[in-house]
Amino acid sequence: MVADLYTGSYPTGRKVTSKQATNLTALVITAHEFHPDWNYTIAAGYPGLDHDTPGVT
């Protein structure tokens, strides 16, 4: 695993609807068979996700 510290900033006060959260979860999170609530993979570089100002549709 590799991690880097992001020192930039993100806008605050943005609201994410339940539908947006569900759509994002379905697209980038893959649950593992054993304890899927604890074990999952998050896909890197989701196309269409602006990492500076997330605008999930």
Contact map, one row per residue, 1 for C-alpha under 8 A:
111000000000000000000000000000000000000000000000000000000
111100000000000000000000000000000000000000000000000000000
111110000000000000000000000000000000000000000000000000000
011111000000000000000000000000000000000000000000000000000
001111100000000000000000000000000000000000000000000000000
000111110000000000000000000000000000000000000000000000000
000011111000000000000000000000000000000000000000000000000
000001111100000000000000000000000000000000000000000000000
000000111110000000000000000000000000000000000000000100000
000000011111000000000000000000000000000000000000000110000
000000001111110000000000000000000000000000000000000010000
000000000111110000000000000000000000000000000000000000000
000000000011111000000000000000000000000000000000000000000
000000000011111100000000000000000000000000000000000000000
000000000000111110000000000000000000000000000000000000000
000000000000011111011000000000000000000000000000000000000
000000000000001111111000000000000000000000000000000000000
000000000000000111111100000000000000000000000000000000000
000000000000000011111110000000000000000000000000000000000
000000000000000111111111000000000000000000000000000000011
000000000000000111111111100000000000000000000000000000000
000000000000000001111111110000000000000000000000000000000
000000000000000000111111111000000000000000000000000000001
000000000000000000011111111110000000000000000000000000010
000000000000000000001111111110000000000000000000000000000
000000000000000000000111111111000000000000000000000000000
000000000000000000000011111110000000000000000100000000000
000000000000000000000001111111000000000011110100000000000
000000000000000000000001111111100000000111100000000000000
000000000000000000000000010111110000000111100000000000000
000000000000000000000000000011111001101110000000000000000
000000000000000000000000000001111111001110000000000000000
000000000000000000000000000000111111000000000000000000000
000000000000000000000000000000011111001000000000000000000
000000000000000000000000000000011111111000000000000000000
000000000000000000000000000000111111111100000000000000000
000000000000000000000000000000100011111100000000000000000
000000000000000000000000000000000011111100000000000000000
000000000000000000000000000000110111111110000000000000000
000000000000000000000000000011110001111111000000000000000
000000000000000000000000000111110000001111100000000000000
000000000000000000000000000111000000000111110000000000000
000000000000000000000000000111000000000011111100000000000
000000000000000000000000000100000000000001111100000000000
000000000000000000000000000000000000000000111110100000000
000000000000000000000000001100000000000000111111100000000
000000000000000000000000000000000000000000001111100000000
000000000000000000000000000000000000000000000111110000000
000000000000000000000000000000000000000000001111111001110
000000000000000000000000000000000000000000000001111111100
000000000000000000000000000000000000000000000000111111000
000000001100000000000000000000000000000000000000011111000
000000000110000000000000000000000000000000000000011111100
000000000000000000000000000000000000000000000000111111110
000000000000000000000000000000000000000000000000110011111
000000000000000000010001000000000000000000000000100001111
000000000000000000010010000000000000000000000000000000111
